[in-house]
Amino acid sequence: MGLQPLEFSDCYLDSPCFRERVRAHEAELERTNKFIKDLLKDGKNLIAATKNLSAAQRKFAHSLRDFKFEFIGDAETDDERYIDASLHEFSNFLKNLEEQREILALSVTETLIKPLERFRKEQLGAVKEEKKKFDKETEKNYSLLEKHLNLSAKKKELQLQEADNQVEQNRKHFYELSLEYVCKLQEIQERKKFECVEPVLSFFQGLFTFYHQGYELAKDFNHYKMALQINIQNTRNRFEGTRSEVEELMNKIRRNPQEHKRANHNTMEGYLYVQEKRPAPFGSSWVKHYCTYRKETKKFTMIPFEHRSGGKAGDEELFILTYCTKRNIDTIDRRFCFDLESSDRPGVPVTMQAFSEEDRKLWMEALDGKEAVSDIFYVHLYCAQLDKIGFTVIKKCISAVETRGINDQGLYRVVGVSSKVQRLLSLLMDAKTCNEVDLENSVDWEVKTITSAMKQYLRSLPEPLMTYELHGEFIIPAKSGSPESRVNAVHFLVHKLPEKNKEMLDILVKHLANVSKHAKRNLMTVANLGVVFGPTLMRPQEETVAAIMDLKFQNIVVEILIENHEKVSFDTSP
């Protein structure tokens, strides 16, 4: 199991578990930074010390062999596994060269040193600066919040309102910074593989040119290099698609964090200040706890956690809730308070303080208190369907593409003008005008407008063509197994699709296979088509970072369908 994804919604909870996952990502980047630093030092030794070249090569080989990239999620693609294994392969090449004992003259400054230094400075260095800002803002946010919560409720309403506004502005700034920091952490985790390996690959290509007897080794390496370049390019392409999806999700959550909290109607969680009573001379103190509540069991748990002391957590407390009562300001000199009573200590209430009145209302609702917050319902509107018009739209678009634009460079990657795409869709989806639209002969509609309209139609279906229900099952074979077993598994799952979905998928896959046959001219290889149509044909029902990290496996499923469209028969059962 690799690093756990950092969910953007967790930035707003800022739980101990979230902080632990952030620290794991930071530790991995620090490990990567140290690895790159060592690698750079070793590379410079090769340039500076010809006499010690043999020893420097062995050290360099060790650095490569001993390092392994971590990954986000529960599996890697074949391309990523080959990239991971590439470091070990590079180490073996060095050992072969060392056996020849040739005197080498090598320059690696342009191919290895500068790219790694640039990556370390511009990418890893940027993350370090973001971490400093994040840590500083954490200290500031929770210090200001604690000071704010200590304000007396008897102060003038204007003073309290001004204080509330100040805290809210500071909190929004903190959330903004947290979102950006989490996004940057995960981006670098994904980026580092090809950014680190590609310079090493270039170094190896240059290395052989300086060997007197390296010709045979260079021929063997060239085959490996070409395969690895494809792996790197595929990984890079998938990264670009994943990054855009992650950024889109981040922006959605930034606009309305409440709407994108992970669904769990029976659980409430977040921070509360708990009043801890002391002997008479000392009064009472308020300690911040991370609290969770499950309605089905009425279990309430509390973990004391202090962000400003490096994220130190205390011992967990658990009790069974019996009732929850709101505290009015005439009974306590703090706002946003409520009392809880547990079954094991009847008559001894525990006083809690929420961060705001809205926060208290949410807790009161979850704890079956006197105040409640209305449920929010979301409506997903769509008009695209797998009906007669839908099949007509797709068939007309495919026919036009194959007639007019099968050799266009960047087919399906080059997007059309949004207004033209929407206009074309409105005409195609209207039964009165659909048959009148001439896509094959009319110059009014560019090929990029037609391809964009087709993709938009497929994305507008009530659920993706390969369905929410089978999404997880389609992903599983893409993560493991032999090529043959993957094809068989996908073939089996295709026949579990509803008939109309299967019929439409058959039409699309045959068309995409035809597009890939013209890849020398249109540059749309099977891998490139997978990047474009993976998110179009497959989509998880819940939109999270963890789900987006599986985007690369969606692409692989589409690649399997295109490459093996003759084996994956849509007419014959597996």
Salt bridges, closest charged atoms under 4 A:
ASP10 OD2 - ARG21 NH2 2.56
ASP10 OD1 - ARG262 NH2 2.63
ASP14 OD1 - ARG19 NE 2.70
ASP14 OD2 - HIS307 NE2 3.17
GLU20 OE1 - ARG23 NH2 2.54
GLU26 OE1 - LYS131 NZ 3.44
GLU28 OE1 - ARG31 NE 3.00
GLU28 OE2 - LYS192 NZ 2.62
ASP38 OD2 - LYS34 NZ 3.27
ASP42 OD2 - LYS59 NZ 3.70
ASP66 OD1 - ARG65 NE 3.20
ASP74 OD1 - LYS479 NZ 2.67
GLU76 OE2 - LYS193 NZ 2.98
ASP78 OD1 - ARG81 NH2 2.47
ASP78 OD2 - ARG486 NH1 2.54
ASP79 OD2 - ARG238 NH1 2.51
GLU80 OE2 - LYS552 NZ 2.82
ASP84 OD2 - LYS68 NZ 3.98
GLU98 OE2 - ARG58 NH1 3.17
GLU98 OE2 - ARG101 NH1 2.90
GLU110 OE2 - LYS114 NZ 2.67
GLU117 OE2 - LYS44 NZ 3.01
GLU129 OE2 - LYS132 NZ 3.65
ASP135 OD2 - LYS131 NZ 3.05
GLU137 OE1 - HIS173 NE2 3.75
GLU146 OE1 - ARG308 NH2 2.80
ASP164 OD1 - HIS148 NE2 2.82
ASP164 OD1 - ARG335 NH2 2.73
GLU168 OE1 - ARG171 NH1 3.56
GLU176 OE1 - ARG254 NE 3.05
GLU187 OE2 - ARG191 NH2 2.96
GLU187 OE2 - ARG243 NH1 3.62
GLU190 OE1 - LYS552 NZ 3.73
GLU195 OE2 - ARG191 NH1 3.13
GLU198 OE1 - ARG236 NH2 2.50
GLU216 OE1 - LYS219 NZ 3.62
GLU240 OE1 - ARG243 NH2 2.79
GLU248 OE2 - LYS252 NZ 3.83
GLU306 OE2 - ARG308 NE 2.97
ASP339 OD2 - ARG327 NH1 3.18
GLU357 OE1 - ARG360 NH2 2.63
ASP368 OD2 - LYS298 NZ 3.81
GLU371 OE2 - LYS326 NZ 2.73
GLU402 OE2 - HIS511 ND1 2.81
GLU446 OE1 - LYS420 NZ 3.88
GLU473 OE1 - LYS496 NZ 3.00
GLU499 OE2 - LYS502 NZ 3.42
ASP506 OD2 - LYS510 NZ 3.55
GLU543 OE1 - LYS252 NZ 3.13
ASP550 OD1 - LYS479 NZ 3.35
GLU559 OE2 - ARG238 NH2 2.88
